[in-house]
Amino acid sequence: MKYLVFAEKPDQAKKYAQALGQAKNDGGVWRVQTPLLDGPVAIVSAVGHLVEIKNPYKQYENWQMENLPAFPEQFEYEVKQDKRKQFALIKKAVKEADAIIIGTDADREGESIAYLTLRLIPGALKKIKYRLWVNSLTTDGIQKAFKKLRPAQETANYAEEAEARAKSDWLVGFNMSPWVSLQMQEMGVLDKKGKQMSVGRVQTPVLSLIVENDLQIATFESQPYWTIQLLDEGNQTVFTNSIKYASKHEAQQALASLSASSIVKTIQSEKKAVSAPNLYHLTSLQSEMSKKYRFDSDYTLELAQSLYQKEVASYPRTDRKLITPNEFQYLVEHLPQYKELLGIEEELVNTSPRRKYVQDKDMEHYAIIPTENTSKVASLTGDERILYFEILKRTLLMFMPDYLYEATQVTLENNGLEFQAKGNVSLSPGWTQYIERDSKDTVLPAYAEGMALSLVPQMKEDKTKPPARLTESSLLDKVMPKFNLGTPATRAGIIKTILDREYVTKDKKSGQFFPTDRGRLLVLFLDNLNVMYTDPETTSKWETALAKVGTGEKSKDWFIDQTKKALQAQMKGE
């Protein structure tokens, strides 16, 4: 049996070959004998996406209103002009093979790259037998993956999902962009010779959320409100009441109704333990790097991918914050090396798996963690080094003692109103000593239940605050996941798209997003036309349907037909 491993990138192919044995590069095809397979192995790679959808309208017929919506009779793919030499190499290698092992990146995009390429080679699809699922590009990680080759049909639907997403997005952009631009030109709000508008299934609702957030801030009218509180002057302890009064007069009345003496109603003290934060998945890593270093999300992904290819970190495009017992075990075995890298001398006491971090179940990808390959860390420089040590530190926090503190809450009663003061006293810093945080204790005096206190009544004026402006961190961590907009692997690209197309700008210091006049104009126009693609809820439903294609519950053709029907209804007002 002659095997062909189809990798996604040349560097990946090289690592596979070297992990399998004494490999030789034969004109771009790696050849190796390995005890892990029962025959000679050839390894060839794509160079990212080799093929693309062929434009069926060479004369830009889709930019004529009478031709919209424009649906090609069938989608055809063609090899990109600058990738034809590599495609020919792959085609020759496929012809020589008896069985193909797909070894592209272990995600939907990788699956799609493999199938779209092999589909253009006669007889290739019949030869696909196995899927190589790699989470770590270390020699050990690759060898383990080859020992656990998966039947190709287990992941084939991922390619269907990726293709459905690509074709659907293509149809939306190919039709909605000219449809909107032509109407805006006709109304005189868009220059025919200038940059035209782009509408996308995911980019447009994200833009709409940023525009809506900006509008809420701009139109926000701050309202005053008043609260009352009691001050223990001797100890400078403030007891607050939760009621917000809409007028100063109401607050004054409440203040005047208070007795001279307040009674300590309850004292609640509890010792609490807080474990370290979850391990990183891609979105939380991007969010953290945006908050701490103002790294763009696509830049963080680029750095994380580089760390993966350099064999020092695990696969980055993951949506899981968990690892399996296998990963936990190798982390425990390499704790001395990790501690030395971070300069940690404290004993790491949590060396047994805890469910918050470790679960014994199948996962496509586990959390982003360092690999066992610590010898290559010294060669890391600049931002790659910064990112690696963020990943390493977050991972090692898992092994550190919990943060222990005592929380105390004292509740007073005065004329039927309750006032509270809260205190926290650190008992043991645990993992928190290795992160930046406000560690100041709040110590409450030694009150006793039933005690009568003579306190100073106070009235405090405040005002309501506008919504927080959206940042890259809040988009990635909260907003996009809330509306199911994109996937962890695609969200950075979506944000980059609306920046590149000049729909929004981003403040470099704060990371806040501001819509441009161009972005506001597009959303306003789409809203006036009741275009569904500004609605995050609609896109969320599409993403849910796409996930069903990935599990095999729905077909690729069904999803594409639904997209066509939606476009038809939108453009024809049906």
N, C-alpha and C positions, 0 to 999 in steps of 0.2 A: 504494500500500500504506500503510495507516494502522497505525502501531505503538503498542502500549501496553507500557510498562515497568512491571512490578509490583515496587515496592520494599518493604522491610520496615518502615521507619520514615519519618516525615515529613522528618526532617533528611537522611536518605539520599536521598530523592526530590529534595529541593532541590539537593543537591550534584550529582546526575546531570544535572538540568536545566541548571544553570549551567555544567557542564563541556561540554555539547553545543552551547551557543550562547546567543543572546538569548532567555531563557526568560520566560514569563509565567504567573503563578498564576491560574488560572480556577476560582475556587470550590473550591479543594482539589486541582485537577488541574493539573499543570504542563504547558504546551504549548510546543514548541520545534521549529524547523527545524534540521537538521544535515546537513552533507555526509557524515557517517558512515553515514547510512541513507537509503534511496531513497523517503522519504515523510515526512509529518508525524508527530511523536512526541508522545504523551501519557504522562505519568508520574504514577502514583498509588501510594499506599502503604497497607500494613496499619499497625496500631499494635501490633506484636508479634503475639501469638496472637489471632485474631479468633473462632475457633471452638473448641468443646470437645465432648468425648464427652457425649452426652445420657444422663443417669441413667435406666436403664430401670425402676428400682425406686423409684418416688416415695414409697412407704410404708415404705421401708427393709426390704423383705422379705429382703434379704441378711443382716440382723441376726437372723434366725431360723434356728437350727441345722438344722431340717428342710429348709430351702431351699438349703443349701450342698452342693456348690459351685453358685454362681449364674452361669450363662453366658447373656448376652443372645443371642437368635436372630440378631441382626445388630447391628453397631455403627452408631449413628446420631450424626451431628454436628449441632450447632446453633450459630448465631451467638450470642456472648455478649451479654447484655442491653445492656451499656454500649458495645458496638461496632457496634450495628445501623446507626447513621447512616453510619459509615465504610464498612460493607459495602455499603450502598445506593449510595454514591459509586463504589465499585469495580465493582459490578454494571453501573452505567450506562456506565462507561468501557469495560468489556469488550464490551458490546453494540456500541459505536461502532467497535471496533478490528477490523482484519483479521488481525493477528498479534500474539501476546503474547511479550514477552521477560521471563523471570523474572529479577528483579534483587534478590531478597532476599539476606540474608547468605550468603556462599559456604560453606555447610556443610550438614550433614544437617538441622539444625533449620530453617534458612532454606528449604530445599527443601520440607520438610514444611508450613511455614506457607503457602507458595505453593499447593501442590497441594490441601491441605485446604480452603483458602478458595475456590479456583477450582472445585473439584468441586461446590460448592453453587450454582454459577452455570450455568444451562443453556447448552450450547454452548461453554463456556470452554476445556475441555480440548483440544478439536479445534484451537483457535487457538494453543496453545502451540507456538512454533517454535524459540526460542533460549534459551540460558542465558548471562547476564552474570556473569562470574566475576571479582570485584574483590578485590584484595589491598591496595589503597591507595586512599583516598578523596581523594587530591590530584587536581587537574584532569588532570594528565598520566596518573596511574594509571587514572582512569575512562576517558579517551579511548583508552588502549591496550586496555583491556578491551572497549570497544565495537568496536574494530578486529578483535578476536579472539573474536567471539561464538561460543559452542559450540552444536552441535545439542542441543536440549533432551533428547533421549533419552540423551545421554552421562551425565547426572547424575540422571535420573528415578528410578533405583533407590535413590538416597540418601533420597528421600522415602518409598519403600517400607520401607527400614530404620528410619527415624525413626518411621514409623507403627507398624511391628511392635513396636518398643521401647515406644512409648507405650501401645499396646493391651495388650501383655503385662504391663507394669508396672501398668496399671489393673486387669487381671484378678487379679494377685497381691494387690495391696492391697485390692481390693474383696472378695475372698474370704478371704484369710488373716487380715486384721485382725479381722473379726468372729469367724472361727472360733477364733482364739487368745483373743480377749477374752472370748468367751462361756464358753469352757472355764475360763479363769482365774476368772471370776465364780462359776461353779458350784463351784469348789474353795475359794472364799472368799479368794483372794489378790488380787482386784481388785474395787474398789468399783464397783457397777453405776452409780452416779451420778457417779463420777469420770471422769477422762480415760482413754479407752480406749487399747489398745495398737495400734500401727501396725507392720505387717510389709511390707517392700519387697524386691524382687528384688536390689537392690544395697545399699541402706542397712543391711539386716539383717546380711549378712556383714561389712560394715565395722565395725558395732557389735560383732559377735562377736569380731573380731580385737582390738578394744580391750579387751573384757572378758577375753579369753584372756591378753593381755599383762599386764593388771593382776593376774590370778590367778597367773601365773608369777612376778611380782615379789613378791606377798604370800606365796607358799609357798616362795620360794627360801631354801635353807639354805646359807649361805656356808661353804665348806670351806677350811681353811688349806693352803698348800703352801709349799715352800721351793726356792730356787734357789741356785746357787753362782756366784761371780764372782771376778775377779782385778783388783786395783787397782794401777796404776802410780802410786805415791805422789808421785814427783817431778813428774809431769806431770798428775796428777789425771785419768788416763784409765782408764775402767772397761771391762774385757773380760767380756762376759756369755756364759753357757752356756744353751742353750735347754731343757734338761731340767728338768721340774717334779717335785719329789719330794713324795710324799704324806705322808711323816713326817719329823720333824726328825732322827730317828736315821739315816735313809737319807742325808739331806743331809750330816750330820756324817761319815758313813763316806766319802762321795765326797770331801769336803773333806780328810779325813785321808789319802786315797790320793794326793793331789797331790804332785808333786815340788817341790823348792825352786826349780827353774829351769823356765821355760816357753820354748819355741822358737817364733820367728816362722816360721810355715809358709808363708803366702802374703801378698802385698800386691797388692791389685788397685785400680788407679786408672783412672777413666774420665771423660772429659769428656762432659757430657750437655747436650742442648738440649731445653727444654720449651716448646712453643707455647702460645699463649693458650687459655683455655677455649672450648668450643663456644659458638655463638650461642644465644640463649634460644629455647626453645619455651614454650608456656604453663605446663606443669607445672614446668619448671626455674625459670621466672620467679617463679611462686607460691612455690615452695620457698625461693628466695633471699630474697624479700621477707618471708617468714615468719621466716626465721633472723635477718635483719639488723634488721628493723623491727617484727616481730610483727604484720604485716598478715595479716588473715584471707584465705584463698584466694579467697573470693567477692569480697572488697573489692579485691584485686589485679586480678581479672578486670574488675570494674566500672571501675577506673581505666584499665586497658589499653584497654577498649572506648571510653572517653571520649577517650583519646589518638588512637585510630583515627578516631573521628568528628571530631576536631579537626584531622585531616590531618597529624599530626606523627609518627605511628607506624603500622606496618603492621598487618594483620589479626591479632588476638590469639589466636583459637581454633585454634592450629596445633599439630601434633605433630612438626614438622620443625625440626631445628637447622641446616638448610642453606639457602643461597640459590642462585639461578641466576646465570650470568654477567651477565645484564641488571641485576640488583640490585647486584651487585658493582661494575659500571661506574658506576652513578649515585652509589654511595657514594664511590668514588675521586674522581669529579668534584667532590664536595662536601666533601672532606676539610678544606680550609681553613676552611670555616664550622663544621664539627664541632669542629675543634681549637680554634677561638676560643671556642666555647661551653664547652668543658672547660678552657680555659686551658693547653693543651698546646703546648709549643714544640718538643719533640723531633721529628726527622724520622721519618715513618712509612715504614719501608723495605719492608714486604711488600705492595706494590701490584700484585702478580700473583696471580691466584686460586690457592688451595691446596685440595686435595680435602677437607681436614678441614672446610672452611667452604663451598665452592662446588662444585656439580656441575651439569653441563649435561644435565638430564633433567627430564621433566615432573613438576611438583609441584602438588597442589591448593592448598597454601599453603606459603610459605617461612617461614623463621625470623622472629621479631619483631625488627624493626630500625627505626631512624628513617627517615622519608621525607626527600625532598629539600627539604621545606618547612620551612626553619629560621627563617623570619621570624616564625612564630607562637609560637615557643618562649618568647619574652619574656613572653607573656600567661599562661603557666602558673604556677600557684601551689600551695602546700601539697603534699599527697601526690602529686598529678599530676606536679608538677615533680620530686619525688624519684624517682618511677618512670621518668619520661622519661630522666633523667640516668643511671639504672642501665642502661637499654636502650642509651643512647648510648655509655656507657663500655664496656659489654661488646662492642658492635659495633666500636669503635675499637681495642680490644685486639687484634683480628684483624690489624690492619695494623702492630702494633708489633713490635720485634725480639723474638726468642725469649729466654727466661731461660736463661742459660748458667751451669753450675756444674761443679765437679769432685767426683766421689764417690769416696771411698777406703774400702776395707774391709781391715782387718788381721786375719788369723786366726792364733791361737796354738794350739799343741798341748801338752798336759800330761797324761801318763799315759793316752793314748788319747782324751782329751776335747778338744773344740775350743771355743775362746773367741773371740769377735769384738768388735771395736770399729769403729764406722762414723763417718766424718766427711764433711761437705759444706762446700765453700768456694765462695762465689759468685764468678763471673768477670765476669758482666755481668747486671744486674738485669732488663734488657729490660722487658717488659710488667708485671712484678711490682711495679715502683716505683709503679704507680698503683692498687694494691689493698692492703687491710690484710692483713698476714701477719707471721709471726715470721721475721725475716730474719737471725737470729743465726747466724753460721758456727760449725761444730764442726771445729776444726783438730786433726789428729792429729800427734803427734811424728814425727820423721824416723826411723822404724824401718827395718831392713833384713832381708830374708829370711835365715833361718839364725841370726839374732841370738838369744842367750840372755838372758832377762830374769828378774830376781828381783822377783817381784810378791807382793802381800799377798793371800792367799786370804780370801774373805769369804763368809758365809752370809746370805741375805736371806729374811725371812719375808713372805709376802703372802697374800691370800685371794681366792677366786673371787668374781666380781661378778655381781649379778643382771642380767637383760636390761635394756636401755635402755627407758625408757618411751616409748611412741609419741607423736610430736609431729605437728603439721600438716605440717611439712616432710618428715618421714620417711614419713608416709602418702602424700603426694603424689608424692614423688620415688622411693620404693622399694616400699612395700607394695602400694599400689593398682595400679601398673603390673605388679608381679610376678604378682598374681593376676588381672590383666586386669579389674579392677573399674571399671566406668564408662569414660568417655572423657576426654581432656583438657578438653573443654568442659563435662562434667557433674560432674566430681569435686568441684569446689568446692561445688556445690549439694547433693551427697550429704552432705558434711561438715556443711554448714549445717542440713540436715534433721535429723540426729541430735542436733545441738545444740538446735535449736528444739523438738524433741519431748522434750527433757529426759532423753535416754538417756545423755548424757555431758556433762561440763563441761570447759572448757579453761582452764588457768592462763595468765593474761595475760602474765606475765613470761617463763615458760619455753616456752609453747606446748604443754605436755604435756596429754594427754587422760586424764581419769579417768572411769570409768563411774559412773553414779549407781545407787542401789539399784533404781530403776525399770529401768534398762538391764540390770543384772545379772539381775533377776528375769525379764525377757523372754527373755534368752538361755538361762538355766537351764531355763525352761519349754519353750522350743523344742527344746533339746537332749534333754530327757527324752522329748519326742514324736518325736524323730528327724526334725525338720523340716529339709528339705534347704536351706532358704534361709539357714541359719547357716553353711553350708559355702562358703568362698570358691572352692574348686575347681569346685563345681557352677556357680556364677555365672560363672566364667571360661569354662566350656564354652558357656553361654548367649551370652556376648559374642562368642565365636568364631563361633557359629551366626548371630548377628545380622550380623556382618561379611559372611557369605556372602550374606545378603539384599541387602546394599549392593552386592555385586559381581554380583548376578543369578544366583548359583549356586543359591540357594534362594529360595522365594517367601515373601511376607509371610504368606499364609494357612497355609503349612506351619509357620512358626514359632509362630503363634498357636495352631494345633492342638496343637503340642508342649507349649505352656504349659498348655493345658486338660487334656491327658492327665496332665501332672505334678501339677496341682492335684487332679484326680480321684483319682489314686493316693494322694496325700498324705492327703486327707480321708477316703477310704473304706478306707484301710489296704491298698490293693491292691499 
